[in-house]
Amino acid sequence: MKKTYDVIVVGGGIAGLTSAAYISRAGKSTLLVEKQEKLGGLVSTFWHEGFAFDAGARAFVNSGILHPMMKNLGIKMEVTDNPITIGIVDRWVRMQSRESLQDYANLLKEIFPENAADVDRIIEEINKIIVYLDVLYGIDNPLFTEDMRSDKEYLTKTLLPWFIKYQKNMRKIAKLNEPVNSYLKRFTDNEALIGMIAQHFFEDTPTFFALSYFGLYLDYFYPLGGTGKLVEELAKKVSEAGGEILTNTSVISVDPQRHEVVLSNDQKAGYKKLVWAADQSSLYQIVSGTSDPKVEQQRALTEAGKGSDSIYTLFLAADLEKETVRERIGTHAFYTPDTQGMHMLGSWETAAKHGNERLFEWLGAYLEKTTYEISCPSLRDPSLAPQGKTGMVISSLMDYSLVRRLSDAGQYDAFKQFCNQKIIEVLEKHLLPDLNKKTLFSFSSTPLTIEHRTGSKQGAIVGWAFTNPKMPSENRFKTMSKSITTPIQDVLQCGQWTFSPSGVPISVMTGKMASDAVIKALKR
């Protein structure tokens, strides 16, 4: 390890790896620091007793970003299609093409026949958003096509026409920042119908981000070997370009005046530029040597800010043939076991006022009605599970504060055991008969697990909650270029806490934006 680097990147998730790959490729001395033993953050694949499970993202959405980034960096990673299915009780839709959206509409009409006209109006809105997506992701993102910018034909026939359409559509997209639940109330007063559509998403998710997913379902892909393959390939690019990667090491202090960080191994390292790709609030807890009021303002904002919803995940291996699971569930499904959804449940906080026994009753009802994301890695890549058996990753939204309450009350293990059994009961009742008997093993991850293992505040998986009165990050597409800036001298940021709403594509994009800014500044 050197004493001084051109750039230190803090955080070895997808954003930090992307940024470090580009900075090191530009010939700048680069150190990537990751506090965990394993790189990847919220993107990883692990093995347990012969089964592979994706611990973070279940698959990737290209969004005109991931494939261009891979091509630009020379990442040759085998990928396969990732077909999505949507299920409600015993009705299923396979999202195979744009026409599948009408199949989804017909499914909703079967459940809510009295609201058929409302469904048509909602589907019309989704179709409008999909048209906006066609423009937004109509070409490979220009951030990753710098080698084509000297091509006059590309500039005049591709980039310029796209940019004009992009500007027009961004104005339309900006009007869709309203929470999806309230937006859908413009088209129907049936709370169950609204809930059936909106309960797939986080609380107060902006309309564009939520409803665009019905178009993005066709854009999913899956790396052979699991989602963690992308992490491995990005890490290779950093190392091949001469960048250093330091894991099991935390940054415990940042001194902007000295341009120096102190690491948990008692070593110090200097930098010209620092890219913070970790939890944003942790940066402001350890930065020192500055009295800038803007820094103090951001510190207060990140301390008070609430992380987005988190998830509860059951990792399960079953003595079930892969084709049996494919036929009954599909490769990657979003499944709701109750036609009334969660809209009549009320809040867990209300139930908790009557004690934890009542809270467990509420939790049981929630798990019977919530929407599950069910991902089966070995249905894309058979090598990820033993022959004749299937591994499943089953997730549901879960409030961090609920889990923290039960943990503080000494009921964390009881909570996990209760959830695991209830989820298996739900799947056995609706999808996989005798699942309990055919389960080889199961274990779970909670919002506390995510917080502990990744450092993500409150176990958040897409950055800041949409319910924050004031967002600690940029949340407007037209001002995304500002998202990588911080009030700290020579410190930039990237990743899920940088722009809201966020995900893997946005993390990659902000990672590239930060690397471009750093490389440009170091050329001066």
N, C-alpha and C positions, 0 to 999 in steps of 0.2 A: 504494500500500500504506500502510495506517495504521500507527501506532506501537503501538496497543493494541487488542485485540479482546475481545469477550465470550468467544469460544471460538475456539481454534485446533484444527483437526482435522489430524492427521498421518497421511498415507496415503490415496491416491486410488483404492483398490480399491472393491469393492462396499460393504463395511462403512462405510468413511470417507465415501463419496458419500451413502449412505443417511443417516448421522448428520448430515452437513453440510446435506443437503436439508431435514431436519426442523428443525434448529436455526435455519437462516437463515429458513425459513418462519415461525418463531415470532418473528421480528423481532430476533433477536440478531445483532450484528455477528460475522461468521464468516469465518475464513481457512482454506482447505483447501490443505495443502502436499503436493505429490507429487514425489518425487525423479526420476522418469522423465519423458520428454517426453510420453508418452501416459498417459492415465488408464486405470484398469481393473484393474491388477494381474494377477490370474489369470483375468480375464475380458476378452477382447479379440478383435476380428476384424481381419485385415489382408488386403491385396490383393497378389498377385504375378503379373505377366504375364497379367492378365485373370481370375484365379481368386481367390476369397475363401476364406480359411481361418480357423477359430476356433482361436486360440492357447491358450486356457484351457479353460473349461467348454465342452463340445460342445453342450449344450442345458441347459435349466433344469427343475428339479423344483419344482412349485408349493408343495407341503407346507403348504397353507393360509396361506402367508406372502407369496409373490411377487405373486400376483394382487391380494390385498387391499392390499399396499403400493402397487402401481401405481395402483389405484383411489383410494386415500387421497391420494396425491400428485398425482392428475390426470394421470398418464402414459398417453397414448393411443398405444400401440405395437401395430402389427399383428403378430399371432403366428399360428402354424400348428401343427398336430399334429406330434408327433415319434415315429412308431411305432418300437418296439424289436423287434429280432429276436435270438434266441440260437441260435448254431450250434455244433455239435460235429462235426468232420470233414465229412461230407456230409449230416448231419441238421439240420433247421432247425425252429424254432418261432417263430411271429410272435405277440408279446404283444399281443393285440387286446382281451382282456377277462379277467375273473377266471377264466373257464373255461380260458384259455390255460395256467394253472399246471398243469392236469392234462395238457395236451399236453407240457409240459416234463417232468412226471413220466414220461410214456410214453416220451419220448426217453431219459431216464436208464435206464429199464427195458430198453430195447432194447440199450443198451450194457452194462448190468450185470444181465442177466436173473436171475442167482443172488441178487441183492440186491433183488428186487422189493418184498418186504415192508419192507425198510429204507427204500427210497425212499418208500413210502407213509407211513411214520412221520415221515420228514423233511418231506414235503409237508404233513402234518397240522400240524407245528410252524410251518411257514411260514404256513399259513392262520390259525393263532392270532395270529401277529404281525400279519398283515394286518387282523384284527379290531381289534387294538390301534391300528393306524394309522387305521382308520375313526373311532375315537373321538378320537385325538390331533389329526387334521386334519378332524374332522367338521364344524367351522364355521370361518369365517374367523378367523384368530388375533385374539383380543381386543385385542392391542397396536395393531392397525390399524383398530379400529372404535370409537374413543373418541367419535365423533359419535353413536353409538347408545346410549351408556351412560345417557342420560336417558330412553330409551324403556322404560317399565315392562314392556310386553309382551315386548320383546326380552330384557330382564333375566330375567323370570320363566319365559318359555316356551322361550327358546333358551340364554342364557348360563348360568343357574343349573343346569338339567338337565345341560348339557354339562360344567360344572365338576365336578359330583358324579361323573360317569362318568370324567372325566379323572383325578381323584384316585385312583380305584380302579385304573385302568389303569396309572397311573404306578408304583404299587407292583409291578405285574406286570412292567412294563418294567425296573424297577430290578434284577430278578432275572436279566435277560438281558445282564448286563455281562461275562459270561464270554467269552473268545476263541472265535470261531466254530468253529475247528478242533477244540478240545477238546469243545465242546458237541455237535458232530455225532458225536463218538465214542460218545455215549450211545445212538445209534440204529444205528450200523453200525461194523464193524471193517475195512471195505474202504477202505484209504487212498486208492486211486484215485478212488473215489466221493466221498469227502470232499474230495479235492483238486479234483475237477471242479467242485464247487460253490464251494469256498472260495477257489480261486486267482483269482477275479474281484476279490478284496478285499485290502487291505493286511494286513501281518503282525499277527496278534493283534487283528484288528478285532472289536469287541464284537458279540455275536450279534444283538442287536436291529438295530444299524446295518446289518449285512451282510444278514441275511435279509429285512429290511423292503424291500430294493430290488426284490424280486420283486413287491411290491405297488406300489412307486413307479414302476416302469417304465410304468405306465398314466397317470402324472401328469406326464410330460415334455411340454414345449412348446418351440417354437423361434421367436425373433423374425425376421420377414422382414428381410433385410439382415445377419443374423448376430447372434451373442450380444453383440457389442460395441454393438448398438443400445441395450441397457439402460443401458450406461455413458453413452452420449451423452445419453439422456433424463434420467438422474439429474443429470448435469452441468448440463444446461439448467435444471433446477429450482433448483439451487444459485444459478446466475447470475441467473435471473429474480427470485429472492427477495432479491437484493442481496448474496449471498455472493461472496467473492473466491476465485479458484482460481489457485494459483501452481505451475506445473510446472517441471521441470528444476531443482528446488531441494531440497536436503536439510536436515534439522534436525540440526545438529552438536552442539548442547548444549541441555539443559533445566535450568533453575534454578528449582526449586519455591519457594524462599524469595523470590526476586524476581518470581516468576510471569512468567518471561521465557524465550524461546527465541532461540538464535543460529542464523541460516540460513547456508547455504553461499555466499550472495551477499554475505556480511559485514554483512547487515542484522540488526537485532534487532526482536523483536515481543513485546509483553506480552499476557498473557491473564488472564482470571478463571478459566476452566476450560480444560483441555486434554484432548482425546480422542485417544488413541493407537490408530490403526487400521493400524499397520504391524507388522513383525516384532517380537515382544515382547522378544526378547533384546537387540535394538538399543537399546531404550529404556533398559535398565539399564546399557548400556555408556556412555551419554552423559549420564545424569542426574547432577547435581552438587549440592553444597551441602546434603547430608543425611547424617546418620550413623545414621538409624533402622535398628535391627537387622532389622526386617521387610523393609526395602528391600534390605539386604545379603543376607538369606536368599533373596529372590526373584531377586536378581542371580546368586547361585551356582546356583540351581535352573535358571534359563534358560540359563546358560552351559553347564552339564553336560547339559541336556536334548537329546534327539535329535529331529530333525524326522521327520515321517511319510515313508513311501515316496514316491518321486517317479516320474516317467514318462519314457520315451523316446518321441518322436513323430516319425513320418515324414510330411511334407507332400508329397503326390504329385499331379501332374496327368497324366491319361491321355487318349489319343485313343479314348475309349470312350463310346458313347451312354449317356445317363443311365438309360434304361430297361433296358439290359443290366446295369448295376451294380445297379439296384433289384431286378431279378429274381434275380440271383445272390447278393446280399449283403443288400439292404434299405437303408433310409435311415440307420439308426443301429444297428449290430450289435455284439454281444459274441461273438467267435468263438474257439473252441479247436480247433487243428488236429490234436490227438492225444488219443486216448481215455484214455491213461494219465496225461496231464497231467504235472506237474512233481514229483510226490511222490517219485520215485526218483532225482532228479538229484543230491541232496546240495547242499551250500552252495558258493557261489563261493569263499568263503575257503579251503575245503579244496583246491579246484582250484588256487588262486593260490599255495599253498605249493610247488607243483611248477613254478612259473614262469608267465610271462604267455602262453606258447604253450599250455599246458594250460588257462589261463583262457579263451582264445579258443575252445578246443574246448568247454569248458563253456558258454560264451555261445552258441555255435552250437546246441547241444542245447536250451538254454533257449528260444531264439527259435523253435525248431521245435515246442515244447510249450506255451509260455505262451498266455494268453488275450489277445486283441487287442480293443480298442475301435476300431471302424471307423465314422467319421462322414463323411457325404457332404453338405456344405452345400447344393449345388445340387439335391439331390433334394427339399429342402423349398422352396427358392427358386431357380427356374431361372436367375434373373438373376445368380447368384453364380458362374457358369462360362460360357464360350462355348458356343454351340449345338453339339451333337454331341460335347461333351467333358465330363469329370467331374473334379472335384477331390476328393481323399480325405485325411482326417486319421486316421492309423493309430497307435495308442498301445499301449504295454505298460508294466507296472510295471518300474521299473529302480532298482537300489540306488545311491544317491549315492556310497557309499564305493567301489564297484566302478569307477565312472566316474572318480572322483578319483584312484584308484590308477593307472589307465591314463593319465590326463592327466599326472600327476606323472612317469610313466615316458616321456613324450614320444610316447605312442601314441594320443592323443586323436583325431586325424584318421583314423588307421587303424581305430580303434574305430568311428567313425561310418560310415565307408565299408563296413566289414564288416557292421554292423547293417542299413544301408540295403539292401545287396544281399541279405542273408539274408531280410529281411522281404519283399522283392519276390519272391524265390524261393518262399517259403512261400505267399504269396497266389496266385502263378502256378500252383503245383502243385495247390492245393485249390479256388481260387475263380475266378480270372481268367486263363485261358490266354493266353499271349503278352503278359502284362502288361509284361514287360521291354522288348519291342519297341514297345509302345504307350505307354510312359511318355514324356511330353513333358519333364518335369523333376521332380526330387525334391530335397529338402533336409531337414534334421532339427534337432530340439531335444533337448537332454539335460537331466538334472538340474542340470548346471553352467550351462546356458543360463537355466533358470528362476531359479536363484539370482542370476545376474548381472543379469538384466533386471527382476526383481521384488523382489529383496532378501529373498526367502523363504529362511529358513535351510535349508541342505542341499537346496534345491529342493523342499521339502515342499509338497504340494498340499492337504492337509487339516489343517495345523497339527502338533501334537505327535504323535510316534509312540506307539502304544498299548503299546509294549514298555518305555517309561520306567518305572523302579522307582517313581518318584514323579512324577505328572503336574504340570507347571508351571501348569496351568489347571484350571478346574472340568471335571468329566466326568460329573456326575450331573444328570439332568434336573430333579430336585426342588430342586437348589441353583443352577440356572442364573441366578437373579436376582443371585447373588453374583459371577458371572463378569466383570462389567464393572468391578468395583472393583480398585483397586491400593493398595499401601501408601504411595503418593506423594501428598502433599497436593494436592487439586484436580486430580488426573489420573485420568481414567477410561480404559477400553480397550474395544475391540470388534474383531470380525473372527475369522479362522480360528484365531488363537493364543489366543483368549479362552476358548473352550469346545471340548472334544474329545469326540466326533468332530465335525468341522465340514465345511461346504460352503457353497454360495451362500445357501440359506435361513437357515442359522444365522448367517452373516455379516450378512445383512439384519436378522435379528431382534436380534442384539446391537448392531448399529448403531442400531436404533430404541430399544432399552433405554438405551443410553448417551445418546442425544439427550433422551429423556424425563427422565433423571436430571439432566442439565445444565440443561434448561429449568426444571425444578422448583426446583433449587438457586438459579438466578439470579432467581427470583421472590421469594425471601425478603428 
